[in-house]
Amino acid sequence: MALIGGIIKGVIAIKEAVTTEVNPVEAQEKVLTSLLNTAKDTAFGKHYNFSGLLEAKDVKDAFANTIPYHDYSKMKSEWWHKVLQYEKDITWPGQPNYFALSSGTTGKESKRIPVTDAMLNAIKSAGIAQVFALNNFDLPVDFFEKDIMMLGSSTNLETKAEHKEGEISGISASNIPDWFRGYYKPGEDIAQIDDWDKRVKRIAEKAKQWDIGALSGIPSWIELMLEEVIAYNKVSNIHEIWPNLQVYTSGGVAFGPYAKSFNALLGKPVTVIDTYLASEGFIAFQERPETNAMKLVTDNGIYFEFVPFKPEYINTDGSLKQNAPALSLAEVTLDEDYVLVISTVSGAWRYLIGDTIAFTDIDRAEIVITGRTKFFLNTVGSQLSVNKMDDAVQYLEEKLNIKIPEYTLCAKRYNDEFYHSWYLGSDIEDADEETISKLLDTFLSNANKNYKVARTKALKGVKVKVVPTAIFHDWSGANKKKGGQVKMERVMNEEKFKTWETFVAEHS
């Protein structure tokens, strides 16, 4: 009898029953007031007169009209460079004990984003809220006794003079609550291994000793780990090793493009739950099974603003124009793309996180991630967002009965004519690239009116090359680091694309 699991599930059910539903709009107003109150005596708070803002008739409007938008470069050059030099009380009281390293998908070198104790507490609280939300998914009692495999970056953080640094998944895993350590796999010793391949090999060797009920991590790296475990143990699918695997908590990127290749590694279906943990904080998680949308964490250390994702508000480098209007949660509408702007308990102020989102349910504050501001392909007026690209790739998978877990593209000039040049990661042999090009072009023309118009003007067509999926993983390993928060660029500029094409030619 799953006694412990029954107790845990019972506690979760009771907690859900007695918890009052949060009003997202009211919660956000309280969060903003709390952020301004806490940081009013910092250098940033004094510079922008937070004390005065708190006395305004409409605090959110005064805040939006006073504080400029910041991307990482602006935040670092004007403020965070002082934090990195161990000055205190700059954008948040005190000095952070951690910095999250984030190369994201486009940066040339790692960003160093402050992670305060308040942010770590907020991440833990959001994680606990997600655990309580599992009651909505009608999981069996014995699930709550199984181990949880959290595959992130290494927990072997680098120690500097007065702080430690590493990727946010490694920082979070190194600060997990004591009560959770008994469930956490691969365990502290393996999690500290820096080398991704060595870490995964150790997981494969130990896999049979664990009773994994849930997986958590970025889809591409979870897939590679599962493939290694399956190959090492000479089985046909992961359920022959972990028969009680029932839940996969996905994060970092949209799961859709990976669904077909991920499911091919399973012996039976699992529940997929989306989460949104960024280097800057725990943004959202899927709260209920009726939707794949995620609920914004509106009551826990992050204040959200939303800028309509329109070309007139976006600079060519993906940053926001300072005159771009920002909407509060009370002002957004359904099914419109917004640039996400956050202010946090780590001292990020009106910070452009780089993602675009759309609301699927405003009353519940539920969203889906629709892309990246720098991945919005508009070189020739096509206004093509990542969610439309993902849809096109999934259409190809269904139409051709193939798996395409990775892709990237560029609006590239060929003899002064623009084509969308796609590289698809798939292990099929003798791919008919011309047919795939036509299918892509037709789908996008039907799905996106701006793309259709562009095809009658500057955009001359689509070119496709199919390459082994492993090349994408090798690219990430060569340019950044395998595992953790590393994600593949979906859109590249022409300069980066030249480097990519050279890499592909050398590794094909």
C-alpha positions as CSV (number, residue, x, y, z in Angstrom):
1,M,0.0,0.0,0.0
2,A,1.4,3.4,-1.0
3,L,0.9,4.8,2.5
4,I,3.3,7.7,2.1
5,G,2.0,8.6,-1.3
6,G,-1.5,8.6,0.1
7,I,-0.5,11.0,2.9
8,I,1.2,13.3,0.4
9,K,-1.7,13.3,-2.0
10,G,-4.1,13.9,0.9
11,V,-2.1,16.9,2.1
12,I,-2.1,18.3,-1.4
13,A,-5.9,17.8,-1.8
14,I,-6.5,19.5,1.6
15,K,-4.2,22.4,0.7
16,E,-6.0,22.9,-2.6
17,A,-9.4,22.8,-0.8
18,V,-8.6,25.4,1.8
19,T,-6.5,27.8,-0.4
20,T,-8.2,30.9,-1.5
21,E,-8.0,31.5,-5.3
22,V,-5.6,34.4,-6.1
23,N,-7.0,37.4,-8.0
24,P,-4.1,37.9,-10.5
25,V,-4.7,41.7,-11.0
26,E,-4.9,42.4,-7.3
27,A,-1.9,40.2,-6.6
28,Q,0.2,42.1,-9.2
29,E,-0.7,45.5,-7.6
30,K,0.5,44.2,-4.3
31,V,3.7,42.8,-5.8
32,L,4.6,46.1,-7.5
33,T,4.0,48.0,-4.3
34,S,6.1,45.5,-2.3
35,L,9.0,45.7,-4.9
36,L,9.0,49.5,-4.8
37,N,8.9,49.6,-1.0
38,T,11.7,47.1,-0.5
39,A,14.0,48.7,-3.1
40,K,13.2,52.4,-2.4
41,D,16.5,52.9,-0.5
42,T,18.7,51.3,-3.1
43,A,20.7,53.3,-5.6
44,F,18.2,52.5,-8.3
45,G,15.3,53.3,-6.1
46,K,16.7,56.7,-5.1
47,H,17.6,57.5,-8.7
48,Y,14.0,56.9,-9.9
49,N,12.4,58.2,-6.7
50,F,10.5,55.0,-5.7
51,S,9.2,56.8,-2.6
52,G,7.5,59.3,-4.8
53,L,6.1,56.7,-7.1
54,L,4.5,55.0,-4.1
55,E,2.5,58.2,-3.4
56,A,1.2,58.5,-6.9
57,K,-2.5,58.2,-7.5
58,D,-1.9,55.3,-10.0
59,V,1.3,53.6,-9.0
60,K,1.5,51.3,-12.0
61,D,1.2,54.2,-14.5
62,A,3.7,56.3,-12.6
63,F,6.1,53.3,-12.6
64,A,5.7,52.8,-16.3
65,N,6.1,56.4,-17.1
66,T,9.2,56.8,-15.0
67,I,11.4,53.7,-15.4
68,P,12.8,53.0,-18.9
69,Y,12.9,49.6,-20.4
70,H,16.1,47.6,-19.8
71,D,17.6,44.7,-21.7
72,Y,20.5,42.9,-20.2
73,S,23.1,45.1,-21.8
74,K,21.5,48.3,-20.5
75,M,20.9,46.8,-17.0
76,K,24.5,45.7,-16.8
77,S,26.2,48.8,-18.2
78,E,24.2,51.2,-16.0
79,W,23.7,49.2,-12.8
80,W,24.6,45.5,-12.6
81,H,28.3,46.1,-13.3
82,K,28.4,47.7,-9.8
83,V,26.7,44.6,-8.3
84,L,29.3,42.4,-10.1
85,Q,32.0,44.6,-8.4
86,Y,30.4,43.6,-5.0
87,E,28.8,47.0,-4.3
88,K,25.7,46.7,-2.1
89,D,22.2,48.1,-2.4
90,I,22.4,48.8,-6.1
91,T,19.2,47.5,-7.6
92,W,18.1,45.4,-4.7
93,P,19.0,45.6,-0.9
94,G,22.2,43.8,-0.1
95,Q,24.4,41.8,-2.4
96,P,23.2,38.6,-4.2
97,N,24.9,35.3,-3.2
98,Y,24.4,33.9,-6.7
99,F,24.6,34.9,-10.3
100,A,22.8,32.9,-13.0
101,L,24.8,32.4,-16.1
102,S,22.7,32.6,-19.2
103,S,24.0,32.5,-22.8
104,G,20.3,32.1,-23.8
105,T,20.1,31.3,-27.5
106,T,21.7,34.4,-29.1
107,G,24.3,35.7,-26.7
108,K,28.0,35.5,-27.6
109,E,29.0,35.2,-23.9
110,S,27.3,34.3,-20.7
111,K,25.1,36.9,-19.0
112,R,25.4,37.2,-15.3
113,I,22.0,37.8,-13.8
114,P,21.7,38.4,-10.0
115,V,19.8,35.8,-8.0
116,T,19.0,37.0,-4.5
117,D,17.8,35.0,-1.6
118,A,14.4,36.5,-2.2
119,M,14.3,35.1,-5.7
120,L,15.4,31.7,-4.5
121,N,12.6,31.8,-2.0
122,A,10.2,32.8,-4.8
123,I,11.3,30.0,-7.0
124,K,10.9,27.5,-4.1
125,S,7.4,28.8,-3.4
126,A,6.4,28.6,-7.1
127,G,7.7,25.0,-7.2
128,I,5.7,24.1,-4.2
129,A,2.6,25.7,-5.8
130,Q,3.2,23.5,-8.9
131,V,3.4,20.4,-6.7
132,F,0.1,21.3,-5.1
133,A,-1.4,21.8,-8.6
134,L,-0.6,18.1,-9.4
135,N,-3.8,17.4,-7.5
136,N,-5.7,18.6,-10.6
137,F,-4.1,16.0,-12.8
138,D,-5.7,13.0,-11.1
139,L,-2.4,11.1,-10.7
140,P,-2.5,7.7,-8.8
141,V,-1.5,7.7,-5.1
142,D,1.7,5.7,-5.7
143,F,3.0,8.4,-8.1
144,F,3.8,10.6,-5.0
145,E,6.3,7.9,-3.7
146,K,8.4,7.8,-6.9
147,D,11.7,9.5,-7.6
148,I,11.9,12.7,-9.7
149,M,14.7,13.0,-12.3
150,M,15.7,16.7,-12.6
151,L,18.1,17.0,-15.5
152,G,19.6,20.5,-15.5
153,S,23.0,22.0,-15.5
154,S,25.7,21.0,-13.1
155,T,25.2,21.9,-9.4
156,N,28.9,22.2,-9.1
157,L,28.8,26.0,-9.0
158,E,31.8,28.2,-9.5
159,T,32.9,30.1,-6.4
160,K,33.9,33.7,-6.8
161,A,35.1,36.1,-4.2
162,E,31.7,36.8,-2.7
163,H,29.2,34.8,-4.7
164,K,28.7,31.5,-6.6
165,E,27.6,31.3,-10.2
166,G,26.1,28.7,-12.5
167,E,23.0,28.2,-14.6
168,I,19.7,28.7,-12.8
169,S,18.7,25.0,-13.0
170,G,22.0,24.2,-11.2
171,I,21.5,27.0,-8.6
172,S,17.9,25.8,-8.0
173,A,18.9,22.2,-7.7
174,S,21.7,23.0,-5.2
175,N,19.1,24.8,-3.0
176,I,16.3,22.1,-3.0
177,P,14.5,21.7,0.3
178,D,15.8,19.0,2.6
179,W,12.5,17.1,2.5
180,F,12.8,16.7,-1.3
181,R,16.3,15.3,-1.4
182,G,15.1,11.7,-0.9
183,Y,13.1,12.0,-4.1
184,Y,15.6,13.9,-6.1
185,K,17.6,12.1,-8.8
186,P,20.3,11.7,-10.1
187,G,21.4,12.8,-6.7
188,E,24.0,15.4,-5.6
189,D,27.1,13.4,-6.6
190,I,26.1,12.9,-10.2
191,A,24.5,16.3,-10.5
192,Q,27.8,17.9,-9.7
193,I,29.6,16.4,-12.7
194,D,30.4,19.2,-15.1
195,D,30.9,17.2,-18.2
196,W,27.5,16.5,-19.7
197,D,28.4,13.2,-21.5
198,K,30.0,11.8,-18.3
199,R,27.0,12.9,-16.2
200,V,24.6,11.2,-18.6
201,K,26.7,8.0,-18.7
202,R,26.6,7.8,-14.9
203,I,22.8,8.2,-15.1
204,A,22.6,5.4,-17.6
205,E,24.7,3.2,-15.3
206,K,22.5,3.8,-12.3
207,A,19.1,4.0,-14.0
208,K,18.0,0.5,-13.0
209,Q,18.4,1.3,-9.3
210,W,15.9,4.2,-9.4
211,D,12.1,4.1,-9.6
212,I,11.5,7.3,-11.6
213,G,8.0,8.7,-11.7
214,A,8.7,12.1,-13.2
215,L,11.2,13.8,-15.4
216,S,12.0,17.5,-15.5
217,G,14.2,19.4,-18.0
218,I,14.6,20.9,-21.5
219,P,13.2,18.5,-24.1
220,S,16.3,18.2,-26.3
221,W,18.6,17.2,-23.5
222,I,16.0,14.9,-21.8
223,E,15.7,13.1,-25.1
224,L,19.4,12.6,-25.4
225,M,19.5,11.3,-21.8
226,L,16.7,8.9,-22.4
227,E,18.4,7.6,-25.6
228,E,21.6,7.0,-23.7
229,V,19.7,5.1,-20.9
230,I,17.8,3.0,-23.4
231,A,21.0,2.2,-25.4
232,Y,23.2,1.4,-22.4
233,N,20.6,-0.9,-20.9
234,K,19.7,-2.6,-24.3
235,V,16.0,-2.0,-24.0
236,S,13.5,-0.7,-26.6
237,N,11.9,2.1,-24.6
238,I,12.4,3.9,-21.3
239,H,9.4,2.3,-19.6
240,E,11.3,-1.0,-19.6
241,I,13.7,0.7,-17.2
242,W,11.3,3.1,-15.4
243,P,7.9,1.4,-15.6
244,N,6.3,3.9,-13.3
245,L,7.3,7.0,-15.3
246,Q,4.0,9.0,-15.5
247,V,4.9,12.7,-15.8
248,Y,7.3,14.8,-17.8
249,T,7.7,18.5,-16.7
250,S,8.9,20.3,-19.8
251,G,10.5,23.7,-19.8
252,G,12.8,26.2,-21.6
253,V,11.2,25.8,-25.1
254,A,7.9,24.8,-26.6
255,F,7.4,21.0,-26.3
256,G,5.4,20.7,-29.6
257,P,8.4,20.2,-32.0
258,Y,9.8,17.5,-29.7
259,A,6.5,15.6,-29.1
260,K,6.9,13.0,-31.8
261,S,10.5,12.1,-31.1
262,F,10.0,12.2,-27.4
263,N,7.0,9.9,-27.5
264,A,9.0,7.4,-29.7
265,L,11.2,6.8,-26.6
266,L,8.2,5.8,-24.4
267,G,6.4,2.5,-23.9
268,K,3.2,4.2,-22.9
269,P,1.8,7.8,-22.8
270,V,2.9,10.2,-20.0
271,T,1.4,13.4,-18.7
272,V,3.3,16.4,-20.1
273,I,3.2,19.5,-17.9
274,D,4.8,22.8,-19.2
275,T,6.8,25.1,-16.9
276,Y,8.5,28.5,-17.5
277,L,11.6,28.8,-15.4
278,A,14.0,31.4,-16.7
279,S,17.3,32.7,-15.4
280,E,15.4,35.7,-14.1
281,G,12.8,33.7,-12.1
282,F,9.9,31.2,-12.1
283,I,7.5,32.8,-14.5
284,A,4.6,30.3,-15.0
285,F,3.5,26.7,-14.8
286,Q,0.7,24.6,-16.1
287,E,-1.9,24.4,-13.4
288,R,-4.6,22.1,-15.0
289,P,-4.8,19.4,-17.6
290,E,-7.6,20.9,-19.7
291,T,-5.1,23.2,-21.4
292,N,-1.4,23.3,-22.3
293,A,-1.3,27.0,-21.2
294,M,0.6,28.1,-18.1
295,K,-0.5,30.2,-15.2
296,L,1.6,33.3,-14.5
297,V,3.0,33.3,-11.0
298,T,1.4,36.7,-10.1
299,D,1.8,36.7,-6.4
300,N,5.4,35.8,-5.9
301,G,8.1,38.4,-6.5
302,I,7.6,39.3,-10.2
303,Y,5.7,42.2,-11.6
304,F,4.7,41.7,-15.2
305,E,4.1,44.2,-18.1
306,F,3.1,43.4,-21.6
307,V,4.1,45.3,-24.8
308,P,2.1,44.6,-28.0
309,F,4.5,42.7,-30.3
310,K,4.3,45.0,-33.3
311,P,7.2,46.0,-35.6
312,E,6.8,49.7,-34.8
313,Y,7.7,49.0,-31.1
314,I,10.7,46.7,-31.7
315,N,14.3,47.7,-32.7
316,T,16.2,45.7,-35.2
317,D,18.2,44.0,-32.4
318,G,15.0,42.8,-30.7
319,S,15.0,45.4,-27.9
320,L,12.1,47.7,-27.2
321,K,11.7,51.2,-28.3
322,Q,11.3,53.5,-25.2
323,N,8.0,54.8,-26.5
324,A,6.4,51.4,-26.8
325,P,3.2,51.2,-24.6
326,A,3.2,48.7,-21.7
327,L,0.0,47.2,-20.6
328,S,-0.7,45.8,-17.1
329,L,-2.5,42.5,-16.5
330,A,-5.8,44.3,-16.3
331,E,-5.4,45.7,-19.8
332,V,-4.4,42.8,-22.0
333,T,-6.6,41.0,-24.5
334,L,-6.8,37.4,-25.7
335,D,-4.7,35.9,-28.6
336,E,-2.4,38.9,-29.1
337,D,1.4,38.5,-29.0
338,Y,3.1,40.5,-26.2
339,V,6.7,41.2,-25.4
340,L,7.1,40.1,-21.7
341,V,8.6,42.7,-19.4
342,I,9.4,41.9,-15.8
343,S,10.5,43.6,-12.5
344,T,11.7,41.2,-9.8
345,V,13.0,40.6,-6.3
346,S,16.5,40.2,-7.9
347,G,16.6,43.8,-8.9
348,A,15.7,43.5,-12.6
349,W,13.5,46.6,-13.5
350,R,11.3,46.7,-16.5
351,Y,13.5,44.0,-17.9
352,L,13.1,42.6,-21.4
353,I,13.3,38.9,-20.9
354,G,13.3,38.2,-24.6
355,D,10.2,36.1,-24.9
356,T,6.8,36.8,-26.4
357,I,3.6,35.4,-25.0
358,A,-0.1,35.3,-25.7
359,F,-3.0,35.0,-23.2
360,T,-5.4,32.1,-23.6
361,D,-7.4,32.9,-20.4
362,I,-7.1,36.4,-18.9
363,D,-9.1,35.7,-15.7
364,R,-6.8,32.8,-14.9
365,A,-3.7,34.7,-16.2
366,E,-2.8,31.8,-18.4
367,I,-0.4,32.2,-21.2
368,V,1.5,30.3,-23.9
369,I,5.0,31.3,-25.1
370,T,4.8,32.3,-28.7
371,G,8.5,33.0,-29.5
372,R,11.5,35.2,-28.9
373,T,11.8,38.9,-29.9
374,K,15.1,38.1,-31.7
375,F,13.6,35.1,-33.5
376,F,10.8,37.1,-35.1
377,L,11.7,36.8,-38.8
378,N,10.7,40.0,-40.5
379,T,13.6,40.7,-42.8
380,V,11.4,40.8,-45.9
381,G,8.0,41.6,-44.3
382,S,7.0,38.0,-43.5
383,Q,6.4,38.7,-39.8
384,L,7.0,35.0,-39.0
385,S,7.0,34.1,-35.3
386,V,8.4,31.0,-33.7
387,N,5.0,29.5,-32.9
388,K,4.1,29.6,-36.6
389,M,7.5,27.9,-37.4
390,D,6.8,25.3,-34.8
391,D,3.4,24.7,-36.3
392,A,4.9,24.3,-39.8
393,V,7.5,21.7,-38.5
394,Q,4.8,19.7,-36.8
395,Y,2.7,19.8,-40.0
396,L,5.7,18.3,-41.8
397,E,6.0,15.6,-39.2
398,E,2.4,14.6,-39.6
399,K,2.3,14.9,-43.4
400,L,5.5,13.0,-44.0
401,N,5.4,10.7,-41.0
402,I,8.9,11.8,-39.8
403,K,10.4,13.2,-36.7
404,I,12.0,16.7,-36.8
405,P,13.0,17.6,-33.2
406,E,15.3,20.5,-34.2
407,Y,15.4,23.2,-36.9
408,T,16.9,26.6,-37.6
409,L,16.5,29.1,-40.5
410,C,17.7,32.4,-41.9
411,A,16.3,34.9,-44.4
412,K,19.3,34.6,-46.7
413,R,20.3,36.3,-49.9
414,Y,21.0,34.2,-53.0
415,N,22.2,36.5,-55.9
416,D,20.4,39.5,-54.3
417,E,17.1,37.5,-53.8
418,F,15.8,36.5,-50.4
419,Y,14.9,33.0,-49.5
420,H,14.0,31.5,-46.2
421,S,16.7,28.9,-45.8
422,W,15.7,26.1,-43.4
423,Y,17.9,23.4,-41.8
424,L,15.8,20.5,-40.4
425,G,17.2,18.1,-38.0
426,S,15.9,14.6,-38.8
427,D,17.4,11.1,-39.1
428,I,15.5,10.1,-42.2
429,E,17.5,9.0,-45.2
430,D,17.2,10.4,-48.7
431,A,14.9,13.2,-47.8
432,D,13.0,14.8,-50.7
433,E,14.1,18.4,-49.9
434,E,12.2,19.9,-52.8
435,T,8.9,18.4,-51.7
436,I,9.5,19.5,-48.1
437,S,10.3,23.1,-49.4
438,K,7.0,23.2,-51.2
439,L,5.0,21.8,-48.3
440,L,6.6,24.4,-45.9
441,D,5.9,27.2,-48.3
442,T,2.3,26.3,-48.8
443,F,1.6,25.8,-45.1
444,L,3.1,29.1,-44.1
445,S,1.3,30.9,-46.9
446,N,-2.0,29.6,-45.6
447,A,-1.2,30.1,-42.0
448,N,0.3,33.7,-42.1
449,K,-1.1,36.4,-44.3
450,N,2.0,38.5,-44.0
451,Y,4.1,35.6,-45.2
452,K,1.8,35.2,-48.1
453,V,2.1,38.8,-49.1
454,A,5.9,38.7,-48.7
455,R,6.0,35.7,-51.1
456,T,4.5,38.0,-53.9
457,K,7.2,40.6,-53.3
458,A,10.8,40.3,-51.8
459,L,10.6,36.7,-50.5
460,K,11.3,34.4,-53.5
461,G,10.8,31.0,-51.8
462,V,12.0,28.4,-49.4
463,K,15.1,26.3,-49.4
464,V,15.5,23.2,-47.2
465,K,18.4,21.0,-46.1
466,V,17.8,18.0,-43.9
467,V,20.8,17.1,-41.7
468,P,21.2,14.6,-38.8
469,T,19.7,15.8,-35.5
470,A,23.1,15.1,-33.8
471,I,24.6,18.1,-35.7
472,F,22.3,20.4,-33.8
473,H,23.4,18.9,-30.5
474,D,27.1,19.1,-31.6
475,W,26.6,22.8,-32.5
476,S,25.3,23.6,-29.0
477,G,28.1,21.6,-27.4
478,A,30.7,23.4,-29.5
479,N,29.4,26.9,-29.1
480,K,28.0,26.8,-25.6
481,K,27.6,23.8,-23.4
482,K,25.6,20.7,-23.5
483,G,22.6,20.3,-21.2
484,G,21.1,22.8,-18.8
485,Q,19.4,25.8,-20.1
486,V,21.1,25.7,-23.5
487,K,18.6,26.0,-26.4
488,M,19.0,26.0,-30.2
489,E,18.7,29.2,-32.1
490,R,15.5,29.0,-34.2
491,V,16.4,32.0,-36.3
492,M,19.9,33.3,-37.2
493,N,21.2,36.4,-38.9
494,E,23.2,36.0,-42.0
495,E,26.6,36.3,-40.3
496,K,25.8,33.6,-37.7
497,F,24.2,31.5,-40.4
498,K,27.4,31.4,-42.4
499,T,29.2,30.0,-39.3
500,W,26.4,27.4,-38.9
501,E,26.6,26.3,-42.6
502,T,30.4,25.9,-42.3
503,F,29.9,23.9,-39.1
504,V,27.3,21.6,-40.9
505,A,29.6,21.1,-43.9
506,E,32.5,20.1,-41.6
507,H,30.4,17.7,-39.6
508,S,28.2,16.1,-42.2
